[in-house]
Amino acid sequence: MKRIIFIALMCSVLLVCLSGYAIALPHGPLPPGKVWVEVGGKWIPVNAPPGDGPYIWRDSKWIPDTTPPPPGSEWVPGHWTAKRWVPGHWKAVPSPGMGVKWIPGYWQSDKWIPGHWDGTPPPGKHWVPGHRGRGGNWVPGHWR
């Protein structure tokens, strides 16, 4: 009998923990022009940032994040995949080889200029910067 009570108690604790975890995540895609932002451990829908650059949600508004990017990194704005919300983050850009140099993204006035490769690209290839594709989904920068 003690064993059954113990198992029931453990299942209840597990259920409470997992339901709390599910509540702490965004619930689903929002209408166009809205994004999820975590504030005080809760996810709230807000108007999307004014561009695809690195922004910070502070004091109920978007401000440019002027912190220099990590070396060799590209900013990936927050976006939905088929299964979940991916917050904006820096992603390492793999080097295609000799002859090219990564120029990091930067702010020019109030506009984000994305990072790009400079130099001679691999034969028959060109760099496609990260961009929003069909349906607003984010397409990371890549060689084509």
MODELLER restraints for C-alpha pairs under 7 A, 6 or more apart:
rsr = mdl.restraints
at = mdl.atoms
rsr.add(forms.Gaussian(group=physical.xy_distance, feature=features.Distance(at['CA:24:A'], at['CA:42:A']), mean=6.02, stdev=0.5))
rsr.add(forms.Gaussian(group=physical.xy_distance, feature=features.Distance(at['CA:24:A'], at['CA:43:A']), mean=6.82, stdev=0.5))
rsr.add(forms.Gaussian(group=physical.xy_distance, feature=features.Distance(at['CA:25:A'], at['CA:43:A']), mean=6.59, stdev=0.5))
rsr.add(forms.Gaussian(group=physical.xy_distance, feature=features.Distance(at['CA:26:A'], at['CA:36:A']), mean=6.68, stdev=0.5))
rsr.add(forms.Gaussian(group=physical.xy_distance, feature=features.Distance(at['CA:26:A'], at['CA:43:A']), mean=5.86, stdev=0.5))
rsr.add(forms.Gaussian(group=physical.xy_distance, feature=features.Distance(at['CA:26:A'], at['CA:85:A']), mean=6.95, stdev=0.5))
rsr.add(forms.Gaussian(group=physical.xy_distance, feature=features.Distance(at['CA:29:A'], at['CA:80:A']), mean=6.97, stdev=0.5))
rsr.add(forms.Gaussian(group=physical.xy_distance, feature=features.Distance(at['CA:33:A'], at['CA:47:A']), mean=5.85, stdev=0.5))
rsr.add(forms.Gaussian(group=physical.xy_distance, feature=features.Distance(at['CA:33:A'], at['CA:48:A']), mean=5.26, stdev=0.5))
rsr.add(forms.Gaussian(group=physical.xy_distance, feature=features.Distance(at['CA:34:A'], at['CA:45:A']), mean=6.22, stdev=0.5))
rsr.add(forms.Gaussian(group=physical.xy_distance, feature=features.Distance(at['CA:34:A'], at['CA:46:A']), mean=5.43, stdev=0.5))
rsr.add(forms.Gaussian(group=physical.xy_distance, feature=features.Distance(at['CA:34:A'], at['CA:47:A']), mean=4.50, stdev=0.5))
rsr.add(forms.Gaussian(group=physical.xy_distance, feature=features.Distance(at['CA:34:A'], at['CA:48:A']), mean=4.85, stdev=0.5))
rsr.add(forms.Gaussian(group=physical.xy_distance, feature=features.Distance(at['CA:35:A'], at['CA:45:A']), mean=5.53, stdev=0.5))
rsr.add(forms.Gaussian(group=physical.xy_distance, feature=features.Distance(at['CA:35:A'], at['CA:46:A']), mean=5.57, stdev=0.5))
rsr.add(forms.Gaussian(group=physical.xy_distance, feature=features.Distance(at['CA:35:A'], at['CA:47:A']), mean=6.21, stdev=0.5))
rsr.add(forms.Gaussian(group=physical.xy_distance, feature=features.Distance(at['CA:35:A'], at['CA:48:A']), mean=5.27, stdev=0.5))
rsr.add(forms.Gaussian(group=physical.xy_distance, feature=features.Distance(at['CA:36:A'], at['CA:43:A']), mean=6.07, stdev=0.5))
rsr.add(forms.Gaussian(group=physical.xy_distance, feature=features.Distance(at['CA:36:A'], at['CA:44:A']), mean=5.57, stdev=0.5))
rsr.add(forms.Gaussian(group=physical.xy_distance, feature=features.Distance(at['CA:36:A'], at['CA:45:A']), mean=4.66, stdev=0.5))
rsr.add(forms.Gaussian(group=physical.xy_distance, feature=features.Distance(at['CA:36:A'], at['CA:46:A']), mean=6.33, stdev=0.5))
rsr.add(forms.Gaussian(group=physical.xy_distance, feature=features.Distance(at['CA:37:A'], at['CA:43:A']), mean=5.45, stdev=0.5))
rsr.add(forms.Gaussian(group=physical.xy_distance, feature=features.Distance(at['CA:37:A'], at['CA:44:A']), mean=5.46, stdev=0.5))
rsr.add(forms.Gaussian(group=physical.xy_distance, feature=features.Distance(at['CA:37:A'], at['CA:45:A']), mean=6.35, stdev=0.5))
rsr.add(forms.Gaussian(group=physical.xy_distance, feature=features.Distance(at['CA:37:A'], at['CA:46:A']), mean=6.88, stdev=0.5))
rsr.add(forms.Gaussian(group=physical.xy_distance, feature=features.Distance(at['CA:38:A'], at['CA:44:A']), mean=6.35, stdev=0.5))
rsr.add(forms.Gaussian(group=physical.xy_distance, feature=features.Distance(at['CA:49:A'], at['CA:55:A']), mean=6.89, stdev=0.5))
rsr.add(forms.Gaussian(group=physical.xy_distance, feature=features.Distance(at['CA:49:A'], at['CA:62:A']), mean=6.00, stdev=0.5))
rsr.add(forms.Gaussian(group=physical.xy_distance, feature=features.Distance(at['CA:52:A'], at['CA:77:A']), mean=5.70, stdev=0.5))
rsr.add(forms.Gaussian(group=physical.xy_distance, feature=features.Distance(at['CA:53:A'], at['CA:75:A']), mean=6.76, stdev=0.5))
rsr.add(forms.Gaussian(group=physical.xy_distance, feature=features.Distance(at['CA:53:A'], at['CA:77:A']), mean=6.83, stdev=0.5))
rsr.add(forms.Gaussian(group=physical.xy_distance, feature=features.Distance(at['CA:53:A'], at['CA:112:A']), mean=5.07, stdev=0.5))
rsr.add(forms.Gaussian(group=physical.xy_distance, feature=features.Distance(at['CA:54:A'], at['CA:64:A']), mean=6.21, stdev=0.5))
rsr.add(forms.Gaussian(group=physical.xy_distance, feature=features.Distance(at['CA:54:A'], at['CA:65:A']), mean=5.45, stdev=0.5))
rsr.add(forms.Gaussian(group=physical.xy_distance, feature=features.Distance(at['CA:54:A'], at['CA:75:A']), mean=6.50, stdev=0.5))
rsr.add(forms.Gaussian(group=physical.xy_distance, feature=features.Distance(at['CA:55:A'], at['CA:62:A']), mean=6.03, stdev=0.5))
rsr.add(forms.Gaussian(group=physical.xy_distance, feature=features.Distance(at['CA:55:A'], at['CA:63:A']), mean=5.47, stdev=0.5))
rsr.add(forms.Gaussian(group=physical.xy_distance, feature=features.Distance(at['CA:55:A'], at['CA:64:A']), mean=4.45, stdev=0.5))
rsr.add(forms.Gaussian(group=physical.xy_distance, feature=features.Distance(at['CA:55:A'], at['CA:65:A']), mean=4.95, stdev=0.5))
rsr.add(forms.Gaussian(group=physical.xy_distance, feature=features.Distance(at['CA:56:A'], at['CA:62:A']), mean=5.58, stdev=0.5))
rsr.add(forms.Gaussian(group=physical.xy_distance, feature=features.Distance(at['CA:56:A'], at['CA:63:A']), mean=5.39, stdev=0.5))
rsr.add(forms.Gaussian(group=physical.xy_distance, feature=features.Distance(at['CA:56:A'], at['CA:64:A']), mean=6.25, stdev=0.5))
rsr.add(forms.Gaussian(group=physical.xy_distance, feature=features.Distance(at['CA:56:A'], at['CA:65:A']), mean=5.79, stdev=0.5))
rsr.add(forms.Gaussian(group=physical.xy_distance, feature=features.Distance(at['CA:57:A'], at['CA:63:A']), mean=6.51, stdev=0.5))
rsr.add(forms.Gaussian(group=physical.xy_distance, feature=features.Distance(at['CA:72:A'], at['CA:92:A']), mean=5.73, stdev=0.5))
rsr.add(forms.Gaussian(group=physical.xy_distance, feature=features.Distance(at['CA:72:A'], at['CA:93:A']), mean=5.72, stdev=0.5))
rsr.add(forms.Gaussian(group=physical.xy_distance, feature=features.Distance(at['CA:72:A'], at['CA:102:A']), mean=6.23, stdev=0.5))
rsr.add(forms.Gaussian(group=physical.xy_distance, feature=features.Distance(at['CA:72:A'], at['CA:104:A']), mean=6.77, stdev=0.5))
rsr.add(forms.Gaussian(group=physical.xy_distance, feature=features.Distance(at['CA:73:A'], at['CA:90:A']), mean=5.83, stdev=0.5))
rsr.add(forms.Gaussian(group=physical.xy_distance, feature=features.Distance(at['CA:73:A'], at['CA:91:A']), mean=5.17, stdev=0.5))
rsr.add(forms.Gaussian(group=physical.xy_distance, feature=features.Distance(at['CA:73:A'], at['CA:92:A']), mean=4.27, stdev=0.5))
rsr.add(forms.Gaussian(group=physical.xy_distance, feature=features.Distance(at['CA:73:A'], at['CA:93:A']), mean=5.40, stdev=0.5))
rsr.add(forms.Gaussian(group=physical.xy_distance, feature=features.Distance(at['CA:73:A'], at['CA:104:A']), mean=6.88, stdev=0.5))
rsr.add(forms.Gaussian(group=physical.xy_distance, feature=features.Distance(at['CA:74:A'], at['CA:90:A']), mean=5.57, stdev=0.5))
rsr.add(forms.Gaussian(group=physical.xy_distance, feature=features.Distance(at['CA:74:A'], at['CA:91:A']), mean=5.30, stdev=0.5))
rsr.add(forms.Gaussian(group=physical.xy_distance, feature=features.Distance(at['CA:74:A'], at['CA:92:A']), mean=6.32, stdev=0.5))
rsr.add(forms.Gaussian(group=physical.xy_distance, feature=features.Distance(at['CA:74:A'], at['CA:93:A']), mean=6.36, stdev=0.5))
rsr.add(forms.Gaussian(group=physical.xy_distance, feature=features.Distance(at['CA:74:A'], at['CA:105:A']), mean=6.98, stdev=0.5))
rsr.add(forms.Gaussian(group=physical.xy_distance, feature=features.Distance(at['CA:74:A'], at['CA:115:A']), mean=6.10, stdev=0.5))
rsr.add(forms.Gaussian(group=physical.xy_distance, feature=features.Distance(at['CA:75:A'], at['CA:89:A']), mean=5.95, stdev=0.5))
rsr.add(forms.Gaussian(group=physical.xy_distance, feature=features.Distance(at['CA:75:A'], at['CA:90:A']), mean=4.67, stdev=0.5))
rsr.add(forms.Gaussian(group=physical.xy_distance, feature=features.Distance(at['CA:75:A'], at['CA:91:A']), mean=6.36, stdev=0.5))
rsr.add(forms.Gaussian(group=physical.xy_distance, feature=features.Distance(at['CA:76:A'], at['CA:88:A']), mean=5.49, stdev=0.5))
rsr.add(forms.Gaussian(group=physical.xy_distance, feature=features.Distance(at['CA:76:A'], at['CA:89:A']), mean=5.42, stdev=0.5))
rsr.add(forms.Gaussian(group=physical.xy_distance, feature=features.Distance(at['CA:76:A'], at['CA:90:A']), mean=6.04, stdev=0.5))
rsr.add(forms.Gaussian(group=physical.xy_distance, feature=features.Distance(at['CA:76:A'], at['CA:91:A']), mean=6.76, stdev=0.5))
rsr.add(forms.Gaussian(group=physical.xy_distance, feature=features.Distance(at['CA:76:A'], at['CA:140:A']), mean=6.95, stdev=0.5))
rsr.add(forms.Gaussian(group=physical.xy_distance, feature=features.Distance(at['CA:77:A'], at['CA:87:A']), mean=6.97, stdev=0.5))
rsr.add(forms.Gaussian(group=physical.xy_distance, feature=features.Distance(at['CA:77:A'], at['CA:88:A']), mean=4.18, stdev=0.5))
rsr.add(forms.Gaussian(group=physical.xy_distance, feature=features.Distance(at['CA:77:A'], at['CA:89:A']), mean=6.59, stdev=0.5))
rsr.add(forms.Gaussian(group=physical.xy_distance, feature=features.Distance(at['CA:78:A'], at['CA:86:A']), mean=5.43, stdev=0.5))
rsr.add(forms.Gaussian(group=physical.xy_distance, feature=features.Distance(at['CA:78:A'], at['CA:87:A']), mean=4.17, stdev=0.5))
rsr.add(forms.Gaussian(group=physical.xy_distance, feature=features.Distance(at['CA:78:A'], at['CA:88:A']), mean=3.83, stdev=0.5))
rsr.add(forms.Gaussian(group=physical.xy_distance, feature=features.Distance(at['CA:79:A'], at['CA:85:A']), mean=5.91, stdev=0.5))
rsr.add(forms.Gaussian(group=physical.xy_distance, feature=features.Distance(at['CA:79:A'], at['CA:86:A']), mean=5.37, stdev=0.5))
rsr.add(forms.Gaussian(group=physical.xy_distance, feature=features.Distance(at['CA:79:A'], at['CA:87:A']), mean=6.59, stdev=0.5))
rsr.add(forms.Gaussian(group=physical.xy_distance, feature=features.Distance(at['CA:79:A'], at['CA:137:A']), mean=6.48, stdev=0.5))
rsr.add(forms.Gaussian(group=physical.xy_distance, feature=features.Distance(at['CA:79:A'], at['CA:138:A']), mean=6.23, stdev=0.5))
rsr.add(forms.Gaussian(group=physical.xy_distance, feature=features.Distance(at['CA:80:A'], at['CA:86:A']), mean=6.00, stdev=0.5))
rsr.add(forms.Gaussian(group=physical.xy_distance, feature=features.Distance(at['CA:80:A'], at['CA:137:A']), mean=6.69, stdev=0.5))
rsr.add(forms.Gaussian(group=physical.xy_distance, feature=features.Distance(at['CA:99:A'], at['CA:119:A']), mean=5.83, stdev=0.5))
rsr.add(forms.Gaussian(group=physical.xy_distance, feature=features.Distance(at['CA:99:A'], at['CA:120:A']), mean=5.43, stdev=0.5))
rsr.add(forms.Gaussian(group=physical.xy_distance, feature=features.Distance(at['CA:99:A'], at['CA:121:A']), mean=6.93, stdev=0.5))
rsr.add(forms.Gaussian(group=physical.xy_distance, feature=features.Distance(at['CA:100:A'], at['CA:117:A']), mean=6.21, stdev=0.5))
rsr.add(forms.Gaussian(group=physical.xy_distance, feature=features.Distance(at['CA:100:A'], at['CA:118:A']), mean=5.44, stdev=0.5))
rsr.add(forms.Gaussian(group=physical.xy_distance, feature=features.Distance(at['CA:100:A'], at['CA:119:A']), mean=4.43, stdev=0.5))
rsr.add(forms.Gaussian(group=physical.xy_distance, feature=features.Distance(at['CA:100:A'], at['CA:120:A']), mean=5.68, stdev=0.5))
rsr.add(forms.Gaussian(group=physical.xy_distance, feature=features.Distance(at['CA:100:A'], at['CA:121:A']), mean=6.23, stdev=0.5))
rsr.add(forms.Gaussian(group=physical.xy_distance, feature=features.Distance(at['CA:101:A'], at['CA:117:A']), mean=5.58, stdev=0.5))
rsr.add(forms.Gaussian(group=physical.xy_distance, feature=features.Distance(at['CA:101:A'], at['CA:118:A']), mean=5.22, stdev=0.5))
rsr.add(forms.Gaussian(group=physical.xy_distance, feature=features.Distance(at['CA:101:A'], at['CA:119:A']), mean=6.34, stdev=0.5))
rsr.add(forms.Gaussian(group=physical.xy_distance, feature=features.Distance(at['CA:102:A'], at['CA:116:A']), mean=5.86, stdev=0.5))
rsr.add(forms.Gaussian(group=physical.xy_distance, feature=features.Distance(at['CA:102:A'], at['CA:117:A']), mean=4.60, stdev=0.5))
rsr.add(forms.Gaussian(group=physical.xy_distance, feature=features.Distance(at['CA:102:A'], at['CA:118:A']), mean=6.28, stdev=0.5))
rsr.add(forms.Gaussian(group=physical.xy_distance, feature=features.Distance(at['CA:103:A'], at['CA:115:A']), mean=5.38, stdev=0.5))
rsr.add(forms.Gaussian(group=physical.xy_distance, feature=features.Distance(at['CA:103:A'], at['CA:116:A']), mean=5.32, stdev=0.5))
rsr.add(forms.Gaussian(group=physical.xy_distance, feature=features.Distance(at['CA:103:A'], at['CA:117:A']), mean=5.92, stdev=0.5))
rsr.add(forms.Gaussian(group=physical.xy_distance, feature=features.Distance(at['CA:103:A'], at['CA:118:A']), mean=6.70, stdev=0.5))
rsr.add(forms.Gaussian(group=physical.xy_distance, feature=features.Distance(at['CA:104:A'], at['CA:115:A']), mean=4.28, stdev=0.5))
rsr.add(forms.Gaussian(group=physical.xy_distance, feature=features.Distance(at['CA:104:A'], at['CA:116:A']), mean=6.68, stdev=0.5))
rsr.add(forms.Gaussian(group=physical.xy_distance, feature=features.Distance(at['CA:105:A'], at['CA:113:A']), mean=5.38, stdev=0.5))
rsr.add(forms.Gaussian(group=physical.xy_distance, feature=features.Distance(at['CA:105:A'], at['CA:114:A']), mean=4.26, stdev=0.5))
rsr.add(forms.Gaussian(group=physical.xy_distance, feature=features.Distance(at['CA:105:A'], at['CA:115:A']), mean=3.76, stdev=0.5))
rsr.add(forms.Gaussian(group=physical.xy_distance, feature=features.Distance(at['CA:106:A'], at['CA:112:A']), mean=5.89, stdev=0.5))
rsr.add(forms.Gaussian(group=physical.xy_distance, feature=features.Distance(at['CA:106:A'], at['CA:113:A']), mean=5.36, stdev=0.5))
rsr.add(forms.Gaussian(group=physical.xy_distance, feature=features.Distance(at['CA:106:A'], at['CA:114:A']), mean=6.69, stdev=0.5))
rsr.add(forms.Gaussian(group=physical.xy_distance, feature=features.Distance(at['CA:107:A'], at['CA:113:A']), mean=6.02, stdev=0.5))
rsr.add(forms.Gaussian(group=physical.xy_distance, feature=features.Distance(at['CA:116:A'], at['CA:129:A']), mean=6.86, stdev=0.5))
rsr.add(forms.Gaussian(group=physical.xy_distance, feature=features.Distance(at['CA:117:A'], at['CA:127:A']), mean=6.96, stdev=0.5))
rsr.add(forms.Gaussian(group=physical.xy_distance, feature=features.Distance(at['CA:125:A'], at['CA:143:A']), mean=6.21, stdev=0.5))
rsr.add(forms.Gaussian(group=physical.xy_distance, feature=features.Distance(at['CA:125:A'], at['CA:144:A']), mean=5.35, stdev=0.5))
rsr.add(forms.Gaussian(group=physical.xy_distance, feature=features.Distance(at['CA:126:A'], at['CA:143:A']), mean=5.61, stdev=0.5))
rsr.add(forms.Gaussian(group=physical.xy_distance, feature=features.Distance(at['CA:126:A'], at['CA:144:A']), mean=5.49, stdev=0.5))
rsr.add(forms.Gaussian(group=physical.xy_distance, feature=features.Distance(at['CA:127:A'], at['CA:142:A']), mean=5.85, stdev=0.5))
rsr.add(forms.Gaussian(group=physical.xy_distance, feature=features.Distance(at['CA:127:A'], at['CA:143:A']), mean=4.59, stdev=0.5))
rsr.add(forms.Gaussian(group=physical.xy_distance, feature=features.Distance(at['CA:127:A'], at['CA:144:A']), mean=6.32, stdev=0.5))
rsr.add(forms.Gaussian(group=physical.xy_distance, feature=features.Distance(at['CA:128:A'], at['CA:141:A']), mean=5.46, stdev=0.5))
rsr.add(forms.Gaussian(group=physical.xy_distance, feature=features.Distance(at['CA:128:A'], at['CA:142:A']), mean=5.35, stdev=0.5))
rsr.add(forms.Gaussian(group=physical.xy_distance, feature=features.Distance(at['CA:128:A'], at['CA:143:A']), mean=5.98, stdev=0.5))
rsr.add(forms.Gaussian(group=physical.xy_distance, feature=features.Distance(at['CA:128:A'], at['CA:144:A']), mean=6.74, stdev=0.5))
rsr.add(forms.Gaussian(group=physical.xy_distance, feature=features.Distance(at['CA:129:A'], at['CA:141:A']), mean=4.25, stdev=0.5))
rsr.add(forms.Gaussian(group=physical.xy_distance, feature=features.Distance(at['CA:129:A'], at['CA:142:A']), mean=6.62, stdev=0.5))
rsr.add(forms.Gaussian(group=physical.xy_distance, feature=features.Distance(at['CA:130:A'], at['CA:139:A']), mean=5.46, stdev=0.5))
rsr.add(forms.Gaussian(group=physical.xy_distance, feature=features.Distance(at['CA:130:A'], at['CA:140:A']), mean=4.27, stdev=0.5))
rsr.add(forms.Gaussian(group=physical.xy_distance, feature=features.Distance(at['CA:130:A'], at['CA:141:A']), mean=3.84, stdev=0.5))
rsr.add(forms.Gaussian(group=physical.xy_distance, feature=features.Distance(at['CA:131:A'], at['CA:138:A']), mean=5.84, stdev=0.5))
rsr.add(forms.Gaussian(group=physical.xy_distance, feature=features.Distance(at['CA:131:A'], at['CA:139:A']), mean=5.33, stdev=0.5))
rsr.add(forms.Gaussian(group=physical.xy_distance, feature=features.Distance(at['CA:131:A'], at['CA:140:A']), mean=6.65, stdev=0.5))
rsr.add(forms.Gaussian(group=physical.xy_distance, feature=features.Distance(at['CA:132:A'], at['CA:138:A']), mean=4.53, stdev=0.5))
rsr.add(forms.Gaussian(group=physical.xy_distance, feature=features.Distance(at['CA:132:A'], at['CA:139:A']), mean=5.83, stdev=0.5))
rsr.add(forms.Gaussian(group=physical.xy_distance, feature=features.Distance(at['CA:133:A'], at['CA:139:A']), mean=6.09, stdev=0.5))
